[in-house]
């Protein structure tokens, strides 16, 4: 992170990758179905044979026959109140789909809080101010005007790792040096206007649109916001297979690659590298299949679950319960956690799960969005339990995971918290990489342009 090593397109990098991917998919005539909500993965004898869902427009149930499934449904950062995720993404559905199919969840407690999420307007709270703002020379200041990163990382200052910057901002706010609205200031107004307009065009436009704020003249009020799930579905580091035959996970839905703290720029690169690896391995798996049994009972179970939500008499609303869950996670599993807070969160989650059992979806003439929200909530509740239970067992501070009652990193906890609905949390120590593999990795680093630059 000490070197400028990220490929970027202003602060529209992700959008440009998406456009390129869609253009290439169209060239290859890859069918893209974007109105189907998947509620269950279909499994028979420990092997994937498809997926079940419904059309959000008209509610028609859909069975998709698939010899392999690659989960790319994101993480679970939407279960916090302030999040950079859009309204209906990263609700934990990838966790639920995998867990119900027999896969395990790894390191759910490792959630990166980005240092710079907007505080207002309320409907846009958590919207990200790009990392590029600090990368281009933006400065963080508290309500007293102090450039407070001098206290936390005097060498790297605002270019410190996200977990340290987020913790610093959180500490300033918690100790009373934050703004009246509960944030700190990110200031780029000292930079040349031309630099801001060329390198931070989206940030400039977003703040004009949302707040009528001209960042070339005024600082931006920000606070830590849930941004990235390092944890996710347990996958093999070589193939990204989940341990369930035919089920793979990629990107934020998967876990393991980023350890306890993802470095900026690494998630989009991860998709390009492991997208190719995972796609190739999934294709090899399918080509090697001799037979595949499809189980009507698995389809019937998925159908019954959906019908229960549509025909039930419960009075609970998915959206209202989702808000309660987000408040719970923000209060008890935010930037800094404690034993007492996590146990209180689990007790509240027990109560909330009782209310979820009384849930009913109410589609209307506009479509079946309410049914999708109900399944979003199912995923969020499962992801919240995995997160709280794993965070409780990780009695240390490591990377993004901060425990006020265990402020030090503990060598005996260098490993993974692996969670499943039946077994709860199991700790798995990290095995040492073979000496020859570590030597090869070091040689690749030394031979790379960044390695030579460091010399």
N, C-alpha and C positions, 0 to 999 in steps of 0.2 A: 504493500500500500504506500510505500515511500516513493514509488515511481508512477508516472502517468502511463498506465498500461492497459486502460480500458478503451475498447472501440466504442465510439459513440456518434450519435447524430444530434448535436445540440443536447437538449434534454428531452428528445423524442425517441430515444434509442429503442425502447420496447415497441413503440408504435411502428417504427421502421422495420423491425424484425417481423412483426406481425403482418405488415403489408407484403413484405417479400415472401413470407411463408404462404399467405393466401394466394398470391399471384402464382407461385410455383404449384400449389395444389390444384389451381384451376387449369394450369397447363397440362398437368398429369391426369386431369379429370377425376380427381379424388372426390367422392361424394361427401358433402358436408350437410348434416342434418342438425339444425340449430333450434328446433322447437320441441325436442324430446327431452323430458326430464327422467333420468334414470333413478329408480328407487331401490333396486336390488341387483346384485350380480347373481347369476344362476350357477349353482354348483351341484355336481353329482359325483359321489365317491371321491371327494377332495380334488375335483378337476372342474375348471370353468367350462361352461358350455354356452354362455350368453349373458344377456342382461334383460331386465324388465323395467318398463317405465310407462309414461303416458305423454300424449301430445298436450302441451300447455294451452294450445288454442282451443281445442274441442274436447279434451279429456279422454280421447280414444286410447285404450291400453295398447301397449306395443311390446312384443317379444322380439328381441334381436338375437339371432343365432350367431355365435362367435366362437371360434376355436381358441382364441386368446383375447384377453382384454388388457389394454394398457391404461391405467388410471392416470389421468392428467388433470384432476379436478381441483388442484390447489390445496391450501392448508386450512388453518382454523382461526385466523386472526380476526375474523368478523365477530367472534364471540366476546370481544372487548368493546367498550363504549367508544373509545377513540381508536380508529383504525384507518389505514390507508386503503383498505379494500372497498370496492364498490358495494352497493346495497345488497346484492344477492349472490356474492361470490365468497369463497373461503369460509364457508359456514361449517366446515368439518364433515361434509358429506363424503369426501374421499376416505376419511377415517372410518366412518360407519360402513360404507360399502365394503371396504376391505375386511374390517373386523367381523362383520356378519358372514363373510365368505370364508372365514377361517384364518385370515392373516393376523399378524400382530402389529401393534403400534409401538414405535420406538421414540423415546425422548420427547414426549408430548410437552414437557415442561419447558423445553428450550425454544422460546419465542423471542424473536428480536423486536425490540421497540425502537423504531426510528426516531432520532432526536427531534425531527422537525415536521410535526403535523399541525395543520391549522386548527384554531380554536373556534372560529366562526366563519360563516353563519352556522347555526346548529346543525342544519341538514347536511353540511359539508364538513363537519368536525372530523379531524383526522386526515383530511386530504393532504397528500404529501407535498412538501416543498423539496424538490429534487436535491439529491446529494451533490449535484453539480454546483449548487449555490455555495456550499462550503468549499468544494473543490476549487472554485474560481476565486476564493478569497473572502467569502462571507465570514462575519464575526458574530459570536454569540455574546450577548450582554444581559445582565440581570436588570431588575428595575432600578438599581442604583447606578446603572451605567458601567458596571465593572465587566471587563472581559474575563469571565469567571473560569474559562478553561485553563488559565494560568495556574489555578489551584489544583487541577486534577491531572493534567498532562502538559506540563510547560514546554516540552519538546515538540510534540505534534499538534498541540492546541486543538483547533477545530477539525484537524485531519486525523484525530485519534479514531480508534475503532468505534463503531456505532454503539456498542454496549456501554463503553466508557462515557461517550458524549451524552447518551440518554440518561445514564445514572447521574452524571454531573448536573444536567438540567433538572432532573427529578429532585436532587438534593437541594439545589438552589430554591426551587419552588417550595419544597417541604419545610425548609428552614426559614421561610418568610421573606426571601429575597426575590420572589417571583412577581409577576405583574398582578394587577387586581383581578384579572380574569383567569389567573392560574397558569401563566406561561412565562417564557423568557423571550428575548428579542434576537432575531436573526437579521443582521444588517448587511446589505450589499450596496448601500447607497454611496459608499466611498469609492466604488469601482466606476470606471468610465461607462457612460451610458451606452456607448457602442458595444462594449464588451457584454453588458447585461442583455442587450437586445439580440446579439448574435449567439451567445452561449446559453442564455437562460430565457429563450422566447416563451416557452410554455409557462414558466413561473410568472413571468411578467404579465402574460395575458390572463392567467388564472386569478391572480390577485386583483387585477382590474375588474374582472367579471364578478368575482365573489364579494369583494370588499371595497371596490373603487379605490384601491390602494396602489400608488405608484412606487414600486420598489426602487426606482432610481433616486427617489427622494426620501422615502420613509422606511423604517425597519418593519419586519414582519413578526407578528406575535405567534409563537409556536410552542408546542409542548410535545413530550414523547408520545408516540402513537404506535399501536400494535401493527407490525409491518410484515414479518416473515416468519414462517414456521420452519425452523431447522429440523424439528421432529416431524414424524409422519409414519407412513407405512414402512414396516421393516422390509428391507430389500437386500439382496445379495450385492456386494460391491462390484462384482464382475459383470453380472447380467441384469441387475435390477429386478430379478424375479422375487416374488414375495414368499415363497414356500408353499403357496397354493398353486398347483399345476395350471399353467396358462394365465396366471395373473401377474402382471407387472405394474410398477408404479414409477413415475418420472416427475422431475421438477419438484415443486413444493409439496406435492402429495407424498413424495418419497422422503427417506431420512438417511442420515449417515454421512453424506458427503461434506457438509459444512461444519461438522463438530458442534461446538457450543456457541459459535458466533460466525455468521456468514459475513464475509468481506464484500464491500460494495462492488457491483459489477459481476459477481461470480454466478448469479442465478441464471442470467440469460446465456452466459457461456456454457453453464451446466446443461441447459436444455439442448444446445447445439451438439455438444459432445455426447451426452448420454442418450439424447434422442436417437442418434444414429446407432449407438451400441444396443440400446434396448429394442429398437425397431428390428434390427438385424437378428437379435437373439429370439425375439417373439416369432419372427418369420421362420427361423430354423426350427423352433419348437413345433409350429403348425405343420411344416413340411414333414416332420418326423412322426406325426400322429398316424397311428394305424386304425384306431377306432375311438369313438367318443359317444358316451351314453348321455342322452338328454332325459332328465327326470321330470315328468309332469307334476310331481308333488312339489318341487321347488317353484315351478310356475304358479301353482295353485296357492302356495303360501304367500308369494309376492302379490298375487291378485287379491287375496283376502285382506292383507294389510291395507291396501289402497281402498278397498271397499269399506272397511271399517271406519276409515277417516271420513269418507263421503256420506255414510249412512248413520253414523253415530249420533247420539243426542247430547254429547258433551257441550259445555258452554264456554270452554276456554278458547282464547284466540291465539293463533301462532305468533302474530306480530307482538302482541303484548307480552307473551311469555319470553320471546326472544329478547325484548328490552330488559326484562327482569334478569335474564341470564347474563346479559352484557354488563349490567350494573354489578351483579354478583362477582363476575370475574375481574372487573376493574377494581372493586373494593378489596378483594381477597387474593388476587393472583396477578397483580400489576408488575411494575418495574421492580419493586422490592417486595419480597414475601417473608412470612414468618410462620412458625408452627401454629401459633394461636389463630392467625388469620386464615391459614389454609384449612384448619379444622372447622372453623366457623363457616367457611365457604362450602365445605363438604356437607355440613349440616343443612345449610340453606338449599344446596342442590338436591338433597334428599326430599325436601319439601316441594321443590319445584318439579321434580320428577313425578310426584304424586299428582300435581296439577296437569302435567303433560298427558297423563293417562286419561284425562277428561277432555281431550282435544278433539275438535271436529272441524273439518274444512268446509268452507262455504263458497263454492264457485259461483260465478255470476255471468251475466251476458258478456262481460269483457274477457272471460277466459278462466283458466284453472290455476291462476297464480297462487291463490290461497292454499291449494293443495301442495304446490311446490314449497310454499313457506312452511307448511306443516312438516314436510320431509327435511327441509333445511333445519328446522328446530330439532328434529330427531338426531341429525348429525351433530348439531351444536351441543346438545346435552351429553352425548357420548364423548365428544372431544373435550368438553369441560371436565367430565369425571376423570378421563385419562390424564389431563393436564394437572388437576389438583392432586390426584393420588401420586403421580410421578414427582411433582414438585415437593410434596410432603416427604417422600423418601430420599430425595436428593438434598441431604442436610449438609450443604456446603454452598459456597459462592463460586460459580464457574461460568466464564463467558457471559452470556446474557442473563443467566439465572442468579439473581441476587437474594441471599437470605440474610436478613438483619440479625438473626440469632446464630447464624453460622457464617461469619464474614470471610473466612479463609477457605482456600481450595484444599481439598483433602485427596491425597494420592490414592487412598483405598477406594475412592469413588470415581476413579478414572475409568469410566465405562458407560454402559447404556442402561437406562430404565426402560424395560420392555413390558408393555401392558396389553392385556386382553380382557374382554368382558368377564370371562369366567375366573381366570387366575389372578387378576389384579396385576400388581407390579412385581416383576422379577428383575434383579440386578444382574447384568452380564458384564464382567470385566473385559476391557479391551485387550485382545491378544497382541503381543508384540509382532510387528512385521518381520519377516525373515531378513537377515542381514543383507543378503544379496539384493532383495527388493529395495531396501532403504538405500543401498549403494547406487543402484540404478536410478532411483528417483533423484538422488543428489547429483548424479552425473548429468541428468537431463536439465536440472536447474542450472548447473554451472555452465552448460553449453548453450542455454537459452539467451536471447538478446537481453532479457532483464538481468540474468545472472552476470553477463559480461558488463552490463552497465553498472551493476553494483560494485564490480571490481574497480 
